[in-house]
Amino acid sequence: MFYAAILVALLGVSLALIARYPLRANDDVALNLEIGRFIRDGARPYIGYVDINFPTIHYLSVIPVVL
């Protein structure tokens, strides 16, 4: 339980820093967030956009976009 709390706290801090300083995000992070926005708006993987990564990270990137 303790490790889960630490993981949640680190995830929260990471998302807060990305939201506060979006220009400091890595290129891959910025692209994944943009793809997350596309998916949120209804795009389908590899049809509405082009990327070589697996779609798992794309779907996970929808979470910070929605928040």
Helices and strands as residue ranges (DSSP letters): H 2-20, G 22-24, H 27-40, H 55-60, H 62-66
